[in-house]
Amino acid sequence: MTKTLKAGDGVSWSSHGGKAHGKVVRKLTSGRTIKGHKVAASKDNPEYLVETDEGKQAAHKAAALTKA
């Protein structure tokens, strides 16, 4: 089952430093670069741009995010 996430939703995910918390900024449906890393998002394979409370951004697939 696909998770339904929208901008503003609180989420958490695993990161190098442990568990990270933040919010969904928007759904990505096209490729782009974030912090020098290519994000291969598409309409058939979307990812979500998330932002921590400290303002750091990353892209994750819905399966990697836990809705708060």
PDB file of N, H, CA, C and O in Angstrom:
ATOM      1  N   MET A   1       0.843  -1.179   0.000  1.00  0.00           N
ATOM      2  CA  MET A   1       0.000   0.000   0.000  1.00  0.00           C
ATOM      3  C   MET A   1       0.889   1.244   0.000  1.00  0.00           C
ATOM      4  O   MET A   1       1.852   1.308   0.765  1.00  0.00           O
ATOM      5  N   THR A   2       0.592   2.202  -0.820  1.00  0.00           N
ATOM      6  H   THR A   2      -0.190   2.149  -1.442  1.00  0.00           H
ATOM      7  CA  THR A   2       1.343   3.438  -0.927  1.00  0.00           C
ATOM      8  C   THR A   2       0.908   4.402   0.175  1.00  0.00           C
ATOM      9  O   THR A   2      -0.283   4.601   0.414  1.00  0.00           O
ATOM     10  N   LYS A   3       1.886   4.986   0.829  1.00  0.00           N
ATOM     11  H   LYS A   3       2.854   4.824   0.634  1.00  0.00           H
ATOM     12  CA  LYS A   3       1.582   5.979   1.858  1.00  0.00           C
ATOM     13  C   LYS A   3       1.103   7.264   1.211  1.00  0.00           C
ATOM     14  O   LYS A   3       1.570   7.641   0.136  1.00  0.00           O
ATOM     15  N   THR A   4       0.176   7.929   1.863  1.00  0.00           N
ATOM     16  H   THR A   4      -0.204   7.623   2.736  1.00  0.00           H
ATOM     17  CA  THR A   4      -0.291   9.224   1.394  1.00  0.00           C
ATOM     18  C   THR A   4       0.356  10.294   2.254  1.00  0.00           C
ATOM     19  O   THR A   4       0.034  10.441   3.433  1.00  0.00           O
ATOM     20  N   LEU A   5       1.271  11.040   1.649  1.00  0.00           N
ATOM     21  H   LEU A   5       1.531  10.921   0.691  1.00  0.00           H
ATOM     22  CA  LEU A   5       1.951  12.118   2.352  1.00  0.00           C
ATOM     23  C   LEU A   5       1.705  13.415   1.601  1.00  0.00           C
ATOM     24  O   LEU A   5       1.580  13.431   0.376  1.00  0.00           O
ATOM     25  N   LYS A   6       1.637  14.496   2.354  1.00  0.00           N
ATOM     26  H   LYS A   6       1.739  14.483   3.349  1.00  0.00           H
ATOM     27  CA  LYS A   6       1.448  15.799   1.718  1.00  0.00           C
ATOM     28  C   LYS A   6       2.326  16.832   2.417  1.00  0.00           C
ATOM     29  O   LYS A   6       2.817  16.604   3.522  1.00  0.00           O
ATOM     30  N   ALA A   7       2.512  17.959   1.760  1.00  0.00           N
ATOM     31  H   ALA A   7       2.113  18.144   0.862  1.00  0.00           H
ATOM     32  CA  ALA A   7       3.335  19.029   2.317  1.00  0.00           C
ATOM     33  C   ALA A   7       2.848  19.398   3.712  1.00  0.00           C
ATOM     34  O   ALA A   7       1.651  19.559   3.948  1.00  0.00           O
ATOM     35  N   GLY A   8       3.799  19.529   4.626  1.00  0.00           N
ATOM     36  H   GLY A   8       4.772  19.399   4.434  1.00  0.00           H
ATOM     37  CA  GLY A   8       3.474  19.892   6.001  1.00  0.00           C
ATOM     38  C   GLY A   8       3.363  18.717   6.952  1.00  0.00           C
ATOM     39  O   GLY A   8       3.406  18.904   8.168  1.00  0.00           O
ATOM     40  N   ASP A   9       3.218  17.491   6.417  1.00  0.00           N
ATOM     41  H   ASP A   9       3.183  17.339   5.430  1.00  0.00           H
ATOM     42  CA  ASP A   9       3.122  16.316   7.282  1.00  0.00           C
ATOM     43  C   ASP A   9       4.423  16.120   8.053  1.00  0.00           C
ATOM     44  O   ASP A   9       5.508  16.213   7.478  1.00  0.00           O
ATOM     45  N   GLY A  10       4.320  15.856   9.332  1.00  0.00           N
ATOM     46  H   GLY A  10       3.439  15.780   9.800  1.00  0.00           H
ATOM     47  CA  GLY A  10       5.480  15.525  10.149  1.00  0.00           C
ATOM     48  C   GLY A  10       5.891  14.085   9.863  1.00  0.00           C
ATOM     49  O   GLY A  10       5.044  13.195   9.797  1.00  0.00           O
ATOM     50  N   VAL A  11       7.199  13.857   9.692  1.00  0.00           N
ATOM     51  H   VAL A  11       7.887  14.580   9.745  1.00  0.00           H
ATOM     52  CA  VAL A  11       7.710  12.524   9.386  1.00  0.00           C
ATOM     53  C   VAL A  11       9.021  12.288  10.116  1.00  0.00           C
ATOM     54  O   VAL A  11       9.657  13.225  10.599  1.00  0.00           O
ATOM     55  N   SER A  12       9.415  11.026  10.190  1.00  0.00           N
ATOM     56  H   SER A  12       8.899  10.265   9.798  1.00  0.00           H
ATOM     57  CA  SER A  12      10.732  10.660  10.707  1.00  0.00           C
ATOM     58  C   SER A  12      11.331   9.637   9.752  1.00  0.00           C
ATOM     59  O   SER A  12      10.612   8.981   8.999  1.00  0.00           O
ATOM     60  N   TRP A  13      12.667   9.507   9.791  1.00  0.00           N
ATOM     61  H   TRP A  13      13.251  10.040  10.403  1.00  0.00           H
ATOM     62  CA  TRP A  13      13.367   8.576   8.920  1.00  0.00           C
ATOM     63  C   TRP A  13      14.716   8.250   9.536  1.00  0.00           C
ATOM     64  O   TRP A  13      15.204   8.977  10.401  1.00  0.00           O
ATOM     65  N   SER A  14      15.314   7.160   9.093  1.00  0.00           N
ATOM     66  H   SER A  14      14.918   6.569   8.390  1.00  0.00           H
ATOM     67  CA  SER A  14      16.643   6.768   9.562  1.00  0.00           C
ATOM     68  C   SER A  14      17.687   7.573   8.807  1.00  0.00           C
ATOM     69  O   SER A  14      17.596   7.747   7.592  1.00  0.00           O
ATOM     70  N   SER A  15      18.677   8.061   9.541  1.00  0.00           N
ATOM     71  H   SER A  15      18.751   7.919  10.528  1.00  0.00           H
ATOM     72  CA  SER A  15      19.771   8.801   8.916  1.00  0.00           C
ATOM     73  C   SER A  15      21.084   8.280   9.483  1.00  0.00           C
ATOM     74  O   SER A  15      21.090   7.403  10.347  1.00  0.00           O
ATOM     75  N   HIS A  16      22.188   8.818   8.999  1.00  0.00           N
ATOM     76  H   HIS A  16      22.184   9.531   8.297  1.00  0.00           H
ATOM     77  CA  HIS A  16      23.503   8.379   9.465  1.00  0.00           C
ATOM     78  C   HIS A  16      23.679   8.597  10.961  1.00  0.00           C
ATOM     79  O   HIS A  16      24.374   7.826  11.623  1.00  0.00           O
ATOM     80  N   GLY A  17      23.064   9.627  11.490  1.00  0.00           N
ATOM     81  H   GLY A  17      22.499  10.253  10.952  1.00  0.00           H
ATOM     82  CA  GLY A  17      23.208   9.956  12.901  1.00  0.00           C
ATOM     83  C   GLY A  17      22.122   9.367  13.787  1.00  0.00           C
ATOM     84  O   GLY A  17      22.049   9.700  14.970  1.00  0.00           O
ATOM     85  N   GLY A  18      21.275   8.498  13.240  1.00  0.00           N
ATOM     86  H   GLY A  18      21.334   8.228  12.279  1.00  0.00           H
ATOM     87  CA  GLY A  18      20.183   7.908  14.012  1.00  0.00           C
ATOM     88  C   GLY A  18      18.851   8.236  13.392  1.00  0.00           C
ATOM     89  O   GLY A  18      18.701   8.163  12.172  1.00  0.00           O
ATOM     90  N   LYS A  19      17.886   8.594  14.199  1.00  0.00           N
ATOM     91  H   LYS A  19      18.008   8.654  15.190  1.00  0.00           H
ATOM     92  CA  LYS A  19      16.550   8.916  13.720  1.00  0.00           C
ATOM     93  C   LYS A  19      16.443  10.418  13.494  1.00  0.00           C
ATOM     94  O   LYS A  19      16.788  11.207  14.374  1.00  0.00           O
ATOM     95  N   ALA A  20      15.961  10.817  12.311  1.00  0.00           N
ATOM     96  H   ALA A  20      15.680  10.176  11.596  1.00  0.00           H
ATOM     97  CA  ALA A  20      15.773  12.229  11.995  1.00  0.00           C
ATOM     98  C   ALA A  20      14.281  12.537  11.965  1.00  0.00           C
ATOM     99  O   ALA A  20      13.462  11.670  11.662  1.00  0.00           O
ATOM    100  N   HIS A  21      13.944  13.770  12.281  1.00  0.00           N
ATOM    101  H   HIS A  21      14.609  14.475  12.527  1.00  0.00           H
ATOM    102  CA  HIS A  21      12.557  14.215  12.305  1.00  0.00           C
ATOM    103  C   HIS A  21      12.447  15.506  11.500  1.00  0.00           C
ATOM    104  O   HIS A  21      13.377  16.311  11.456  1.00  0.00           O
ATOM    105  N   GLY A  22      11.306  15.682  10.872  1.00  0.00           N
ATOM    106  H   GLY A  22      10.551  15.028  10.907  1.00  0.00           H
ATOM    107  CA  GLY A  22      11.090  16.905  10.109  1.00  0.00           C
ATOM    108  C   GLY A  22       9.712  16.904   9.480  1.00  0.00           C
ATOM    109  O   GLY A  22       8.765  16.322  10.010  1.00  0.00           O
ATOM    110  N   LYS A  23       9.620  17.577   8.325  1.00  0.00           N
ATOM    111  H   LYS A  23      10.389  18.050   7.895  1.00  0.00           H
ATOM    112  CA  LYS A  23       8.325  17.657   7.659  1.00  0.00           C
ATOM    113  C   LYS A  23       8.509  17.495   6.155  1.00  0.00           C
ATOM    114  O   LYS A  23       9.591  17.723   5.613  1.00  0.00           O
ATOM    115  N   VAL A  24       7.432  17.099   5.502  1.00  0.00           N
ATOM    116  H   VAL A  24       6.554  16.914   5.943  1.00  0.00           H
ATOM    117  CA  VAL A  24       7.429  16.985   4.054  1.00  0.00           C
ATOM    118  C   VAL A  24       7.318  18.390   3.464  1.00  0.00           C
ATOM    119  O   VAL A  24       6.449  19.167   3.858  1.00  0.00           O
ATOM    120  N   VAL A  25       8.201  18.709   2.519  1.00  0.00           N
ATOM    121  H   VAL A  25       8.907  18.078   2.199  1.00  0.00           H
ATOM    122  CA  VAL A  25       8.148  19.993   1.834  1.00  0.00           C
ATOM    123  C   VAL A  25       7.279  19.856   0.593  1.00  0.00           C
ATOM    124  O   VAL A  25       6.373  20.656   0.361  1.00  0.00           O
ATOM    125  N   ARG A  26       7.572  18.812  -0.215  1.00  0.00           N
ATOM    126  H   ARG A  26       8.308  18.162  -0.027  1.00  0.00           H
ATOM    127  CA  ARG A  26       6.749  18.555  -1.397  1.00  0.00           C
ATOM    128  C   ARG A  26       7.086  17.188  -1.990  1.00  0.00           C
ATOM    129  O   ARG A  26       8.122  16.596  -1.691  1.00  0.00           O
ATOM    130  N   LYS A  27       6.189  16.714  -2.830  1.00  0.00           N
ATOM    131  H   LYS A  27       5.347  17.196  -3.074  1.00  0.00           H
ATOM    132  CA  LYS A  27       6.371  15.464  -3.566  1.00  0.00           C
ATOM    133  C   LYS A  27       7.176  15.771  -4.821  1.00  0.00           C
ATOM    134  O   LYS A  27       6.859  16.711  -5.550  1.00  0.00           O
ATOM    135  N   LEU A  28       8.221  14.980  -5.078  1.00  0.00           N
ATOM    136  H   LEU A  28       8.479  14.216  -4.487  1.00  0.00           H
ATOM    137  CA  LEU A  28       9.058  15.166  -6.254  1.00  0.00           C
ATOM    138  C   LEU A  28       8.672  14.144  -7.319  1.00  0.00           C
ATOM    139  O   LEU A  28       8.646  12.943  -7.051  1.00  0.00           O
ATOM    140  N   THR A  29       8.376  14.617  -8.513  1.00  0.00           N
ATOM    141  H   THR A  29       8.397  15.593  -8.730  1.00  0.00           H
ATOM    142  CA  THR A  29       7.999  13.721  -9.607  1.00  0.00           C
ATOM    143  C   THR A  29       8.895  13.898 -10.828  1.00  0.00           C
ATOM    144  O   THR A  29       8.566  13.432 -11.918  1.00  0.00           O
ATOM    145  N   SER A  30      10.029  14.573 -10.642  1.00  0.00           N
ATOM    146  H   SER A  30      10.296  14.951  -9.756  1.00  0.00           H
ATOM    147  CA  SER A  30      11.009  14.708 -11.719  1.00  0.00           C
ATOM    148  C   SER A  30      12.397  14.745 -11.090  1.00  0.00           C
ATOM    149  O   SER A  30      12.551  15.086  -9.918  1.00  0.00           O
ATOM    150  N   GLY A  31      13.402  14.390 -11.882  1.00  0.00           N
ATOM    151  H   GLY A  31      13.277  14.113 -12.834  1.00  0.00           H
ATOM    152  CA  GLY A  31      14.766  14.354 -11.382  1.00  0.00           C
ATOM    153  C   GLY A  31      15.290  15.737 -11.025  1.00  0.00           C
ATOM    154  O   GLY A  31      14.885  16.736 -11.620  1.00  0.00           O
ATOM    155  N   ARG A  32      16.183  15.790 -10.063  1.00  0.00           N
ATOM    156  H   ARG A  32      16.512  14.979  -9.580  1.00  0.00           H
ATOM    157  CA  ARG A  32      16.837  17.030  -9.648  1.00  0.00           C
ATOM    158  C   ARG A  32      18.042  16.675  -8.808  1.00  0.00           C
ATOM    159  O   ARG A  32      18.278  15.501  -8.523  1.00  0.00           O
ATOM    160  N   THR A  33      18.801  17.667  -8.413  1.00  0.00           N
ATOM    161  H   THR A  33      18.609  18.621  -8.644  1.00  0.00           H
ATOM    162  CA  THR A  33      19.983  17.457  -7.585  1.00  0.00           C
ATOM    163  C   THR A  33      19.771  18.162  -6.252  1.00  0.00           C
ATOM    164  O   THR A  33      19.369  19.325  -6.208  1.00  0.00           O
ATOM    165  N   ILE A  34      20.047  17.446  -5.169  1.00  0.00           N
ATOM    166  H   ILE A  34      20.374  16.502  -5.205  1.00  0.00           H
ATOM    167  CA  ILE A  34      19.945  18.002  -3.817  1.00  0.00           C
ATOM    168  C   ILE A  34      21.265  17.726  -3.112  1.00  0.00           C
ATOM    169  O   ILE A  34      21.683  16.573  -3.004  1.00  0.00           O
ATOM    170  N   LYS A  35      21.915  18.764  -2.638  1.00  0.00           N
ATOM    171  H   LYS A  35      21.576  19.701  -2.726  1.00  0.00           H
ATOM    172  CA  LYS A  35      23.208  18.655  -1.953  1.00  0.00           C
ATOM    173  C   LYS A  35      24.215  17.838  -2.767  1.00  0.00           C
ATOM    174  O   LYS A  35      24.982  17.058  -2.202  1.00  0.00           O
ATOM    175  N   GLY A  36      24.216  18.013  -4.077  1.00  0.00           N
ATOM    176  H   GLY A  36      23.594  18.647  -4.537  1.00  0.00           H
ATOM    177  CA  GLY A  36      25.167  17.318  -4.932  1.00  0.00           C
ATOM    178  C   GLY A  36      24.807  15.885  -5.279  1.00  0.00           C
ATOM    179  O   GLY A  36      25.569  15.210  -5.971  1.00  0.00           O
ATOM    180  N   HIS A  37      23.657  15.406  -4.810  1.00  0.00           N
ATOM    181  H   HIS A  37      23.038  15.954  -4.248  1.00  0.00           H
ATOM    182  CA  HIS A  37      23.213  14.040  -5.090  1.00  0.00           C
ATOM    183  C   HIS A  37      22.042  14.080  -6.069  1.00  0.00           C
ATOM    184  O   HIS A  37      21.101  14.856  -5.905  1.00  0.00           O
ATOM    185  N   LYS A  38      22.122  13.225  -7.092  1.00  0.00           N
ATOM    186  H   LYS A  38      22.887  12.595  -7.225  1.00  0.00           H
ATOM    187  CA  LYS A  38      21.039  13.170  -8.071  1.00  0.00           C
ATOM    188  C   LYS A  38      19.860  12.395  -7.499  1.00  0.00           C
ATOM    189  O   LYS A  38      20.027  11.292  -6.979  1.00  0.00           O
ATOM    190  N   VAL A  39      18.674  12.974  -7.596  1.00  0.00           N
ATOM    191  H   VAL A  39      18.538  13.870  -8.018  1.00  0.00           H
ATOM    192  CA  VAL A  39      17.436  12.330  -7.162  1.00  0.00           C
ATOM    193  C   VAL A  39      16.708  11.900  -8.430  1.00  0.00           C
ATOM    194  O   VAL A  39      16.334  12.738  -9.249  1.00  0.00           O
ATOM    195  N   ALA A  40      16.509  10.600  -8.590  1.00  0.00           N
ATOM    196  H   ALA A  40      16.813   9.919  -7.924  1.00  0.00           H
ATOM    197  CA  ALA A  40      15.898  10.052  -9.808  1.00  0.00           C
ATOM    198  C   ALA A  40      14.399   9.859  -9.626  1.00  0.00           C
ATOM    199  O   ALA A  40      13.871   8.781  -9.901  1.00  0.00           O
ATOM    200  N   ALA A  41      13.724  10.883  -9.172  1.00  0.00           N
ATOM    201  H   ALA A  41      14.153  11.758  -8.949  1.00  0.00           H
ATOM    202  CA  ALA A  41      12.275  10.800  -8.971  1.00  0.00           C
ATOM    203  C   ALA A  41      11.549  10.913 -10.313  1.00  0.00           C
ATOM    204  O   ALA A  41      12.030  11.564 -11.241  1.00  0.00           O
ATOM    205  N   SER A  42      10.384  10.269 -10.398  1.00  0.00           N
ATOM    206  H   SER A  42       9.993   9.741  -9.644  1.00  0.00           H
ATOM    207  CA  SER A  42       9.542  10.363 -11.597  1.00  0.00           C
ATOM    208  C   SER A  42       8.088  10.233 -11.162  1.00  0.00           C
ATOM    209  O   SER A  42       7.809   9.968  -9.993  1.00  0.00           O
ATOM    210  N   LYS A  43       7.164  10.417 -12.096  1.00  0.00           N
ATOM    211  H   LYS A  43       7.390  10.632 -13.046  1.00  0.00           H
ATOM    212  CA  LYS A  43       5.745  10.257 -11.754  1.00  0.00           C
ATOM    213  C   LYS A  43       5.449   8.838 -11.304  1.00  0.00           C
ATOM    214  O   LYS A  43       4.621   8.627 -10.418  1.00  0.00           O
ATOM    215  N   ASP A  44       6.122   7.857 -11.910  1.00  0.00           N
ATOM    216  H   ASP A  44       6.795   8.029 -12.629  1.00  0.00           H
ATOM    217  CA  ASP A  44       5.915   6.452 -11.546  1.00  0.00           C
ATOM    218  C   ASP A  44       6.717   6.044 -10.313  1.00  0.00           C
ATOM    219  O   ASP A  44       6.416   5.027  -9.688  1.00  0.00           O
ATOM    220  N   ASN A  45       7.725   6.821  -9.961  1.00  0.00           N
ATOM    221  H   ASN A  45       7.969   7.647 -10.469  1.00  0.00           H
ATOM    222  CA  ASN A  45       8.601   6.497  -8.837  1.00  0.00           C
ATOM    223  C   ASN A  45       8.921   7.783  -8.060  1.00  0.00           C
ATOM    224  O   ASN A  45      10.068   8.232  -8.044  1.00  0.00           O
ATOM    225  N   PRO A  46       7.899   8.375  -7.412  1.00  0.00           N
ATOM    226  CA  PRO A  46       8.104   9.669  -6.738  1.00  0.00           C
ATOM    227  C   PRO A  46       8.940   9.544  -5.460  1.00  0.00           C
ATOM    228  O   PRO A  46       9.039   8.470  -4.866  1.00  0.00           O
ATOM    229  N   GLU A  47       9.522  10.638  -5.065  1.00  0.00           N
ATOM    230  H   GLU A  47       9.441  11.510  -5.548  1.00  0.00           H
ATOM    231  CA  GLU A  47      10.201  10.750  -3.783  1.00  0.00           C
ATOM    232  C   GLU A  47       9.655  11.997  -3.096  1.00  0.00           C
ATOM    233  O   GLU A  47       8.946  12.794  -3.712  1.00  0.00           O
ATOM    234  N   TYR A  48       9.986  12.159  -1.830  1.00  0.00           N
ATOM    235  H   TYR A  48      10.561  11.512  -1.330  1.00  0.00           H
ATOM    236  CA  TYR A  48       9.497  13.305  -1.069  1.00  0.00           C
ATOM    237  C   TYR A  48      10.668  14.126  -0.568  1.00  0.00           C
ATOM    238  O   TYR A  48      11.612  13.589   0.012  1.00  0.00           O
ATOM    239  N   LEU A  49      10.604  15.436  -0.796  1.00  0.00           N
ATOM    240  H   LEU A  49       9.838  15.872  -1.267  1.00  0.00           H
ATOM    241  CA  LEU A  49      11.587  16.359  -0.265  1.00  0.00           C
ATOM    242  C   LEU A  49      11.187  16.624   1.180  1.00  0.00           C
ATOM    243  O   LEU A  49      10.079  17.081   1.456  1.00  0.00           O
ATOM    244  N   VAL A  50      12.107  16.330   2.098  1.00  0.00           N
ATOM    245  H   VAL A  50      13.008  15.958   1.873  1.00  0.00           H
ATOM    246  CA  VAL A  50      11.835  16.524   3.522  1.00  0.00           C
ATOM    247  C   VAL A  50      12.857  17.504   4.083  1.00  0.00           C
ATOM    248  O   VAL A  50      13.961  17.647   3.556  1.00  0.00           O
ATOM    249  N   GLU A  51      12.466  18.175   5.161  1.00  0.00           N
ATOM    250  H   GLU A  51      11.570  18.059   5.589  1.00  0.00           H
ATOM    251  CA  GLU A  51      13.341  19.163   5.783  1.00  0.00           C
ATOM    252  C   GLU A  51      13.332  18.964   7.288  1.00  0.00           C
ATOM    253  O   GLU A  51      12.271  18.828   7.897  1.00  0.00           O
ATOM    254  N   THR A  52      14.521  18.949   7.889  1.00  0.00           N
ATOM    255  H   THR A  52      15.383  19.060   7.394  1.00  0.00           H
ATOM    256  CA  THR A  52      14.613  18.819   9.339  1.00  0.00           C
ATOM    257  C   THR A  52      14.303  20.152   9.992  1.00  0.00           C
ATOM    258  O   THR A  52      14.203  21.176   9.317  1.00  0.00           O
ATOM    259  N   ASP A  53      14.152  20.135  11.300  1.00  0.00           N
ATOM    260  H   ASP A  53      14.233  19.303  11.848  1.00  0.00           H
ATOM    261  CA  ASP A  53      13.909  21.364  12.052  1.00  0.00           C
ATOM    262  C   ASP A  53      15.084  22.341  11.911  1.00  0.00           C
ATOM    263  O   ASP A  53      14.916  23.550  12.074  1.00  0.00           O
ATOM    264  N   GLU A  54      16.272  21.807  11.608  1.00  0.00           N
ATOM    265  H   GLU A  54      16.408  20.826  11.475  1.00  0.00           H
ATOM    266  CA  GLU A  54      17.468  22.636  11.430  1.00  0.00           C
ATOM    267  C   GLU A  54      17.580  23.188  10.007  1.00  0.00           C
ATOM    268  O   GLU A  54      18.502  23.949   9.715  1.00  0.00           O
ATOM    269  N   GLY A  55      16.656  22.816   9.123  1.00  0.00           N
ATOM    270  H   GLY A  55      15.907  22.198   9.360  1.00  0.00           H
ATOM    271  CA  GLY A  55      16.652  23.335   7.765  1.00  0.00           C
ATOM    272  C   GLY A  55      17.393  22.496   6.740  1.00  0.00           C
ATOM    273  O   GLY A  55      17.511  22.905   5.584  1.00  0.00           O
ATOM    274  N   LYS A  56      17.896  21.328   7.135  1.00  0.00           N
ATOM    275  H   LYS A  56      17.800  20.996   8.074  1.00  0.00           H
ATOM    276  CA  LYS A  56      18.595  20.451   6.191  1.00  0.00           C
ATOM    277  C   LYS A  56      17.568  19.699   5.364  1.00  0.00           C
ATOM    278  O   LYS A  56      16.539  19.264   5.879  1.00  0.00           O
ATOM    279  N   GLN A  57      17.857  19.547   4.063  1.00  0.00           N
ATOM    280  H   GLN A  57      18.694  19.900   3.644  1.00  0.00           H
ATOM    281  CA  GLN A  57      16.909  18.889   3.163  1.00  0.00           C
ATOM    282  C   GLN A  57      17.476  17.595   2.605  1.00  0.00           C
ATOM    283  O   GLN A  57      18.688  17.441   2.450  1.00  0.00           O
ATOM    284  N   ALA A  58      16.570  16.664   2.305  1.00  0.00           N
ATOM    285  H   ALA A  58      15.586  16.788   2.431  1.00  0.00           H
ATOM    286  CA  ALA A  58      16.926  15.387   1.692  1.00  0.00           C
ATOM    287  C   ALA A  58      15.697  14.863   0.958  1.00  0.00           C
ATOM    288  O   ALA A  58      14.584  15.340   1.178  1.00  0.00           O
ATOM    289  N   ALA A  59      15.902  13.887   0.093  1.00  0.00           N
ATOM    290  H   ALA A  59      16.807  13.499  -0.085  1.00  0.00           H
ATOM    291  CA  ALA A  59      14.790  13.257  -0.620  1.00  0.00           C
ATOM    292  C   ALA A  59      14.727  11.793  -0.221  1.00  0.00           C
ATOM    293  O   ALA A  59      15.756  11.122  -0.133  1.00  0.00           O
ATOM    294  N   HIS A  60      13.520  11.298   0.022  1.00  0.00           N
ATOM    295  H   HIS A  60      12.684  11.843  -0.050  1.00  0.00           H
ATOM    296  CA  HIS A  60      13.321   9.905   0.420  1.00  0.00           C
ATOM    297  C   HIS A  60      12.083   9.339  -0.256  1.00  0.00           C
ATOM    298  O   HIS A  60      11.141  10.067  -0.567  1.00  0.00           O
ATOM    299  N   LYS A  61      12.096   8.048  -0.476  1.00  0.00           N
ATOM    300  H   LYS A  61      12.862   7.456  -0.223  1.00  0.00           H
ATOM    301  CA  LYS A  61      10.912   7.352  -0.968  1.00  0.00           C
ATOM    302  C   LYS A  61       9.914   7.237   0.196  1.00  0.00           C
ATOM    303  O   LYS A  61      10.310   7.271   1.361  1.00  0.00           O
ATOM    304  N   ALA A  62       8.659   7.106  -0.115  1.00  0.00           N
ATOM    305  H   ALA A  62       8.337   7.079  -1.062  1.00  0.00           H
ATOM    306  CA  ALA A  62       7.615   7.040   0.911  1.00  0.00           C
ATOM    307  C   ALA A  62       7.866   5.893   1.893  1.00  0.00           C
ATOM    308  O   ALA A  62       7.592   6.028   3.086  1.00  0.00           O
ATOM    309  N   ALA A  63       8.384   4.767   1.396  1.00  0.00           N
ATOM    310  H   ALA A  63       8.607   4.658   0.427  1.00  0.00           H
ATOM    311  CA  ALA A  63       8.618   3.603   2.250  1.00  0.00           C
ATOM    312  C   ALA A  63       9.638   3.878   3.350  1.00  0.00           C
ATOM    313  O   ALA A  63       9.632   3.202   4.378  1.00  0.00           O
ATOM    314  N   ALA A  64      10.519   4.864   3.146  1.00  0.00           N
ATOM    315  H   ALA A  64      10.524   5.414   2.310  1.00  0.00           H
ATOM    316  CA  ALA A  64      11.549   5.187   4.139  1.00  0.00           C
ATOM    317  C   ALA A  64      11.060   6.174   5.200  1.00  0.00           C
ATOM    318  O   ALA A  64      11.762   6.432   6.178  1.00  0.00           O
ATOM    319  N   LEU A  65       9.868   6.721   5.013  1.00  0.00           N
ATOM    320  H   LEU A  65       9.297   6.511   4.219  1.00  0.00           H
ATOM    321  CA  LEU A  65       9.335   7.735   5.924  1.00  0.00           C
ATOM    322  C   LEU A  65       8.245   7.167   6.819  1.00  0.00           C
ATOM    323  O   LEU A  65       7.422   6.365   6.376  1.00  0.00           O
ATOM    324  N   THR A  66       8.242   7.577   8.057  1.00  0.00           N
ATOM    325  H   THR A  66       8.910   8.228   8.417  1.00  0.00           H
ATOM    326  CA  THR A  66       7.198   7.216   9.014  1.00  0.00           C
ATOM    327  C   THR A  66       6.441   8.492   9.355  1.00  0.00           C
ATOM    328  O   THR A  66       7.031   9.468   9.820  1.00  0.00           O
ATOM    329  N   LYS A  67       5.133   8.479   9.123  1.00  0.00           N
ATOM    330  H   LYS A  67       4.653   7.686   8.746  1.00  0.00           H
ATOM    331  CA  LYS A  67       4.316   9.657   9.414  1.00  0.00           C
ATOM    332  C   LYS A  67       4.194   9.835  10.915  1.00  0.00           C
ATOM    333  O   LYS A  67       3.912   8.883  11.642  1.00  0.00           O
ATOM    334  N   ALA A  68       4.410  11.064  11.379  1.00  0.00           N
ATOM    335  H   ALA A  68       4.640  11.837  10.789  1.00  0.00           H
ATOM    336  CA  ALA A  68       4.356  11.343  12.823  1.00  0.00           C
ATOM    337  C   ALA A  68       2.932  11.570  13.276  1.00  0.00           C
ATOM    338  O   ALA A  68       2.692  11.818  14.458  1.00  0.00           O
TER     339      ALA A  68
END
